[in-house]
């Protein structure tokens, strides 16, 4: 048994943890792709095939479909969280960083195909996710807005939460009508943030 290896499990554990993280990351990317293509009811065997693993591996990581949906949702939220500081560090213009981050946010909102419907269900697993979403993303958006405002690039009277609500509302129905381009309308909203446009 592993416990008889005289300390070997401890020496192997960091690599095992890293491998497990990589495996989970692969599964989450595959599940996200399957959800985009087929909705949250995509067959587990299809997700397993995309990830290059057996169905049993998915169930070991995520015992129920609800667990998998929540994990994909959290994974996508965390990608948006990580993008904020990276974009600020990689741009000379905080406004440019904000615009690029909002584009990431729009990607999340318009490509989750079925997640929103699943998350409106009565499953207790989903009930805390809206709070998680706001707790993680509002501070990132606020940091971007504050940086752009301090640089004199955007107006200073807009709160992060209201900007995120506005973007979210503009994304409702995206993909259902080819005549509606959510990204174009969001771009118009962002132009209205430019400095010098505060109401008198």
PEWOKA-V411502 format. One record per run of one state. SS is the DSSP state (helix for helix, strand for strand, loop for the rest). FROM is the first residue (numbers start at 1). TO is the last residue. If there is no record, write none. Layout:
BEGIN
ss:SS from:FROM to:TO
ss:SS from:FROM to:TO
END
This chain:
BEGIN
ss:loop from:1 to:1
ss:helix from:2 to:4
ss:loop from:5 to:7
ss:helix from:8 to:38
ss:loop from:39 to:43
ss:helix from:44 to:51
ss:loop from:52 to:54
ss:helix from:55 to:61
ss:loop from:62 to:64
ss:helix from:65 to:90
ss:loop from:91 to:93
ss:helix from:94 to:110
ss:loop from:111 to:114
ss:helix from:115 to:119
ss:loop from:120 to:123
ss:helix from:124 to:126
ss:loop from:127 to:128
ss:helix from:129 to:150
ss:loop from:151 to:153
ss:strand from:154 to:154
ss:loop from:155 to:159
ss:helix from:160 to:171
ss:loop from:172 to:181
ss:helix from:182 to:191
ss:loop from:192 to:193
ss:strand from:194 to:194
ss:loop from:195 to:200
END
